[in-house]
Amino acid sequence: MLEAVVRHLATMRSHRAVAVVLGLYALSAVVVPTLTAVATTDDWAYARSVEILHDEHRLTIFPVVAATAVFQVVWGALFAALLGGVTFGVVRLSTVAITALGALALYGLCRQLNVDRHRSALGAASYLFNPLSYVLSFSFMTDPHFAALLIVATACYVRGLTTESAEQARSRRWTVLGSAAAGLAFLTRQQGALIPLAVVIYLLSTRKLAPNRAGGALVLRVVALPAIATVGYSLWLRYVNDVPAVQRSFLEEAVDAGWSGTGHLARYMTFFGMMYAGFFAVPLTAGALFGLRRLTRAIAHPGWLLFCAWEAILVAGLVFYGHAGRRMPYLPQFAGSSGLGPPDVLGGRPRLLELGVRDWLTAACAVSAVVLGLLVARNVRPPRRSRLASTVDAGSRAKAGLVLTIGLWQAIGVLPPSYHYIGWAGSLDRYLLPLLPFVVCLGFWAARDLRLALPVAWVVVAAFAVYSVAGTRDYLVYLNAVWGLAREANAQGIDNTRLDAGSAWDGYHLYEHSLENKIRARTPRGGPWWVYFYAPATDSSYVVAGRARDGYVTVNRRAYSSWLETEPTVIYLLRREGVAGPP
């Protein structure tokens, strides 16, 4: 017993770097007002489903929900049961918890790829404190839940499918665990179905799947549980819940786009994906810049060809979109020019990132993407080594190959939900979140034998953390001001059917009422998208807005605190001209 305790303590000491990272992440959840009683953009619908499951013991997915969302709703209901009831803060806390679990799995995945403990902890920190990942982890959106399960599934599959033959029993167990995690990932977002598909394609391409009984058993271990989850969900959706209208529209939008639209989407999403990959890799590439000479010397001819193609896409995209006036962040939703958090309230928030700052951000992401391309290129063909070193490296490469295959299929998985936004920005930044852990772990794997300036990388992570914590805190404080002003309007006698207080407020308070009573849109033309999609019952006689608007008079205003803004920040309650009070 004593020996087991000693071994356990020794193991904990050896992983103290990642323990510190997770501890700082948990501490940041105290700085951010995690338990604030507000919803953001779409997560009101998932939170409402948690309420129904917790209170009425009935699982419901609303017609406006595009994701499968089942696991997330059950996960949130579990936290509600443990913490004494459903609140927006409780379900938000459930996202913080599963994001931390995903970071721990990412650390383990990096270790499987022969990345040392310190760099693996740096990878986990790069994932947790990236602004996009961080602000999403303080919402109740499906994206962070899916990303965490994706990492867990990948780590389990890698451990299960690359174990030596002497450990086949353990290999089978890990593969089944990966299959279970992939099934839960599908029950969060549909892209989970691509995880076992990618694994099977990898096994076929590496000739590890024999056409015999053993091969059939391996396929079953990989795909059985996700297949059961997929079939079960489809039957439940069709015969119990009814298929949400938004989910039915996926195929229709793809068909409407046609091959030309699909080609256009694939072209610009390739460039956007590369730039966001550069953004995700900034801590790593900042540390790698100091070893640039050695980095370029190690690249073989095939690697240079790949790098030239990579560079050509980057340059072409920068020129084309730069001429069109577009800068990073190219796909603003949760990370945009107004800071962190979606601008789904009329008028939004003041611009935080001016054009000059966005120019520098674009340049930094482009440079980071170039360095990332060099890291990839140097691993196209390994240098000659001793037989033992080659054997060790071959095992590492096999694992990296499986991770890369899953990551590439997740990149393809970004396209289906992006069809809806072809005529707008092109996609949403949160759809790219699943690529973040793959960029991190494969980037550190590619730099495993390269000397890095780790203090520089940690400084970049620390800068990300400061911005992420302050920006997320500011966003939740802002939403609290919006919801507080809406509650004051209710107290003054203004019914929600006359009030627009942003997408989350309107959806949470009016969507079910609008659906049950089959109400058509009452807001005059020219209103924001959410009053027609989530809350047709409101006529928007009163609006909560980030600034004064023509055609409206100011009824009330409320100042709110912001750590990142230097100018005073105010939210307004406005009444349309010609509308009689109250007040």
SULGIGI-V992526 format. One record per pair of residues at least 12 apart in sequence whose C-alpha atoms are under 6 Angstrom apart, sorted by the first residue. I is the first residue (numbers start at 1). J is the second residue. If there is no record, write none. Layout:
BEGIN
i = <I I>
j = <J J>
END
This chain:
BEGIN
i = <17 18 32 34 35 36 37 37 39 40 41 41 43 43 44 44 50 50 51 54 63 63 64 66 66 67 68 68 68 69 69 70 70 71 71 72 76 76 92 92 92 95 96 99 102 103 105 107 107 109 110 113 115 123 129 130 131 132 135 146 146 147 149 149 153 153 153 156 156 157 157 160 160 176 179 179 180 182 183 183 183 191 195 196 198 198 271 275 278 278 278 279 280 282 283 283 283 284 285 286 287 287 287 287 287 288 298 299 303 303 303 307 307 327 328 328 331 331 337 337 337 338 338 339 340 340 341 344 344 345 346 347 347 347 348 349 375 407 414 474 497 497 498 498 498 498 499 499 499 500 500 501 501 503 506 507 507 510 511 511 514 519 520 521 522 522 522 523 523 541 541 542 542 543 543 544 544 545 545 546 551 551 552 552 552 552 553 553 554 555 555 556 556 557 557 557 558 558>
j = <121 121 473 89 89 89 88 89 504 504 503 504 140 141 504 508 73 77 86 77 244 245 246 246 247 189 187 188 189 187 188 187 188 187 188 188 91 94 138 139 140 137 137 148 148 124 152 120 124 155 441 396 448 440 465 464 468 335 472 185 188 434 181 185 178 181 182 174 178 175 178 174 175 221 222 225 225 226 225 226 229 413 406 223 405 406 317 365 365 368 369 365 436 368 457 460 461 457 368 457 452 453 454 456 457 452 378 378 377 378 380 373 377 362 358 362 428 429 351 352 353 351 352 352 471 472 475 502 503 502 545 545 546 547 546 546 446 438 431 562 537 538 538 539 540 541 540 542 543 540 543 543 544 530 535 534 535 535 534 535 537 537 536 536 536 538 539 539 540 575 576 574 575 573 574 572 573 571 572 571 576 577 574 575 576 577 574 575 574 573 574 572 573 571 572 573 570 571>
END
